Amino acid sequence: SGLPLTPTVGGLVVTGTGISNAVRANLTGAPIYAAPAGLFLNPAAFAAPPSGQWGNAGRDIITGPMLFSLNGSIGRVFRLPGDRKSIDLRFDMTNVLNHVTYTSWDTVLGSAQFGLPTAANAMRSMQATLRFRF
């Protein structure tokens, strides 16, 4: 499972509190994850609360996208004839499978990107290290 997320309503202010853009949405009773094609969250599951009121959606009620990453490392030491000389060869890889992992979804109700991923983690990378020890 992924990190928990909270549905909020953008641009809504509860007067006298000093809090803006953190007002939670109201739950409508529709399933949260029964999203239309192309979305990860169902926009019909949430509605903006009446002006000047707090929403009834709980904190962290949305389970964010699953996080999966596989990193790897391999190394070898080659001993050279002589006293204490050696060559170290090492390969370090991040995201070995090059699997796309989204960091979170847009949970701001009223946003054009509501229910879509906000960003993706880095793609596969590899670093090679060669050391001569003496």
SULPEMO-V734668 format. One record per pair of residues at least 12 apart in sequence whose ideal C-beta (glycine too) atoms are under 10 Angstrom apart, sorted by the first residue. I is the first residue (numbers start at 0). J is the second residue. If there is no record, write none. Layout:
BEGIN
i:I j:J
i:I j:J
END
This chain:
BEGIN
i:0 j:62
i:0 j:63
i:0 j:64
i:0 j:65
i:0 j:66
i:1 j:61
i:1 j:62
i:1 j:63
i:1 j:64
i:1 j:65
i:1 j:66
i:1 j:67
i:1 j:100
i:1 j:101
i:1 j:102
i:1 j:103
i:1 j:104
i:2 j:59
i:2 j:61
i:2 j:62
i:2 j:63
i:2 j:64
i:2 j:65
i:2 j:66
i:2 j:102
i:2 j:103
i:3 j:57
i:3 j:58
i:3 j:59
i:3 j:60
i:3 j:61
i:3 j:62
i:3 j:63
i:3 j:103
i:4 j:40
i:4 j:58
i:4 j:59
i:4 j:60
i:4 j:61
i:4 j:62
i:4 j:63
i:4 j:64
i:4 j:103
i:4 j:104
i:4 j:105
i:4 j:106
i:5 j:21
i:5 j:23
i:5 j:24
i:5 j:54
i:5 j:56
i:5 j:57
i:5 j:58
i:5 j:59
i:5 j:60
i:5 j:61
i:5 j:106
i:6 j:23
i:6 j:24
i:6 j:25
i:6 j:26
i:6 j:31
i:6 j:40
i:6 j:42
i:6 j:44
i:6 j:45
i:6 j:54
i:6 j:56
i:6 j:57
i:6 j:58
i:6 j:59
i:6 j:60
i:6 j:61
i:6 j:104
i:6 j:106
i:6 j:107
i:6 j:108
i:6 j:113
i:7 j:20
i:7 j:21
i:7 j:22
i:7 j:23
i:7 j:24
i:7 j:45
i:7 j:54
i:7 j:56
i:7 j:106
i:7 j:107
i:7 j:108
i:7 j:109
i:7 j:110
i:8 j:20
i:8 j:21
i:8 j:22
i:8 j:23
i:8 j:24
i:8 j:25
i:8 j:45
i:8 j:46
i:8 j:47
i:8 j:48
i:8 j:54
i:8 j:56
i:8 j:107
i:8 j:108
i:8 j:109
i:8 j:110
i:9 j:21
i:9 j:22
i:9 j:47
i:9 j:105
i:9 j:107
i:9 j:108
i:9 j:109
i:9 j:110
i:9 j:113
i:10 j:22
i:10 j:47
i:10 j:107
i:10 j:108
i:10 j:109
i:10 j:110
i:11 j:23
i:11 j:24
i:11 j:47
i:11 j:48
i:11 j:50
i:11 j:51
i:11 j:52
i:11 j:53
i:11 j:54
i:11 j:108
i:11 j:109
i:12 j:50
i:12 j:51
i:13 j:48
i:13 j:50
i:13 j:51
i:13 j:52
i:13 j:53
i:13 j:54
i:14 j:50
i:14 j:51
i:15 j:51
i:16 j:51
i:16 j:53
i:18 j:53
i:20 j:107
i:22 j:47
i:22 j:48
i:22 j:51
i:22 j:52
i:22 j:53
i:22 j:54
i:22 j:56
i:22 j:108
i:23 j:45
i:23 j:48
i:23 j:53
i:23 j:54
i:23 j:55
i:23 j:56
i:23 j:57
i:23 j:58
i:23 j:60
i:23 j:106
i:23 j:108
i:24 j:44
i:24 j:45
i:24 j:46
i:24 j:47
i:24 j:48
i:24 j:54
i:24 j:55
i:24 j:56
i:24 j:60
i:24 j:106
i:24 j:107
i:24 j:108
i:24 j:109
i:25 j:44
i:25 j:45
i:25 j:46
i:25 j:47
i:25 j:48
i:25 j:49
i:25 j:52
i:25 j:53
i:25 j:54
i:25 j:55
i:25 j:56
i:25 j:108
i:26 j:44
i:26 j:45
i:26 j:46
i:26 j:54
i:26 j:55
i:26 j:56
i:26 j:57
i:26 j:60
i:27 j:41
i:27 j:42
i:27 j:43
i:27 j:44
i:27 j:45
i:27 j:46
i:27 j:56
i:28 j:43
i:28 j:44
i:29 j:41
i:29 j:42
i:29 j:43
i:29 j:44
i:29 j:45
i:29 j:46
i:30 j:43
i:30 j:44
i:31 j:43
i:31 j:44
i:31 j:45
i:31 j:56
i:31 j:60
i:31 j:61
i:31 j:62
i:31 j:114
i:32 j:44
i:32 j:61
i:32 j:62
i:32 j:114
i:34 j:114
i:34 j:115
i:35 j:114
i:37 j:114
i:37 j:115
i:38 j:104
i:38 j:105
i:38 j:112
i:38 j:113
i:38 j:114
i:38 j:115
i:39 j:61
i:39 j:63
i:39 j:64
i:39 j:101
i:39 j:104
i:39 j:105
i:39 j:113
i:39 j:114
i:39 j:115
i:39 j:116
i:40 j:61
i:40 j:104
i:40 j:105
i:40 j:106
i:40 j:108
i:40 j:113
i:40 j:114
i:40 j:115
i:41 j:113
i:41 j:114
i:42 j:108
i:42 j:109
i:42 j:110
i:42 j:113
i:42 j:114
i:44 j:56
i:44 j:60
i:44 j:61
i:44 j:108
i:44 j:114
i:45 j:61
i:45 j:106
i:45 j:108
i:45 j:109
i:45 j:113
i:45 j:114
i:46 j:108
i:47 j:108
i:47 j:109
i:48 j:108
i:54 j:108
i:56 j:106
i:56 j:108
i:60 j:106
i:61 j:103
i:61 j:104
i:61 j:106
i:61 j:114
i:62 j:104
i:63 j:101
i:63 j:102
i:63 j:103
i:63 j:104
i:63 j:106
i:63 j:116
i:64 j:99
i:64 j:100
i:64 j:101
i:64 j:102
i:64 j:103
i:64 j:104
i:64 j:116
i:64 j:117
i:64 j:119
i:65 j:100
i:65 j:101
i:66 j:100
i:66 j:101
i:66 j:102
i:66 j:103
i:66 j:120
i:67 j:94
i:67 j:96
i:67 j:98
i:67 j:99
i:67 j:100
i:67 j:120
i:68 j:93
i:68 j:94
i:68 j:95
i:68 j:96
i:68 j:98
i:68 j:100
i:68 j:120
i:68 j:121
i:69 j:92
i:69 j:93
i:69 j:94
i:69 j:95
i:69 j:96
i:69 j:97
i:69 j:98
i:69 j:123
i:70 j:91
i:70 j:92
i:70 j:93
i:70 j:94
i:70 j:95
i:70 j:123
i:70 j:124
i:71 j:90
i:71 j:91
i:71 j:92
i:71 j:93
i:71 j:94
i:71 j:95
i:71 j:96
i:71 j:125
i:72 j:89
i:72 j:90
i:72 j:91
i:72 j:92
i:72 j:93
i:72 j:95
i:72 j:126
i:73 j:88
i:73 j:89
i:73 j:90
i:73 j:91
i:73 j:92
i:74 j:87
i:74 j:88
i:74 j:89
i:74 j:90
i:74 j:91
i:74 j:128
i:75 j:87
i:75 j:88
i:75 j:89
i:75 j:90
i:76 j:88
i:76 j:89
i:76 j:130
i:76 j:132
i:78 j:132
i:79 j:131
i:79 j:132
i:79 j:133
i:81 j:133
i:82 j:133
i:83 j:132
i:83 j:133
i:84 j:131
i:84 j:132
i:84 j:133
i:85 j:130
i:85 j:131
i:85 j:132
i:85 j:133
i:86 j:129
i:86 j:130
i:86 j:131
i:86 j:132
i:87 j:128
i:87 j:129
i:87 j:130
i:87 j:131
i:87 j:132
i:88 j:127
i:88 j:128
i:88 j:129
i:88 j:130
i:89 j:126
i:89 j:127
i:89 j:128
i:89 j:129
i:89 j:130
i:90 j:125
i:90 j:126
i:90 j:127
i:90 j:128
i:91 j:124
i:91 j:125
i:91 j:126
i:91 j:127
i:91 j:128
i:92 j:123
i:92 j:124
i:92 j:125
i:92 j:126
i:92 j:127
i:93 j:120
i:93 j:121
i:93 j:122
i:93 j:123
i:93 j:124
i:93 j:125
i:93 j:126
i:94 j:120
i:94 j:121
i:94 j:122
i:94 j:123
i:94 j:124
i:94 j:125
i:95 j:123
i:95 j:124
i:95 j:125
i:96 j:123
i:97 j:122
i:97 j:123
i:97 j:124
i:98 j:120
i:98 j:122
i:98 j:123
i:99 j:116
i:99 j:119
i:99 j:120
i:99 j:122
i:100 j:116
i:100 j:118
i:100 j:119
i:100 j:120
i:100 j:121
i:101 j:115
i:101 j:116
i:101 j:117
i:101 j:118
i:101 j:119
i:101 j:120
i:102 j:116
i:102 j:117
i:102 j:118
i:102 j:119
i:102 j:120
i:103 j:116
i:103 j:117
i:103 j:118
i:104 j:116
i:104 j:117
i:105 j:117
END
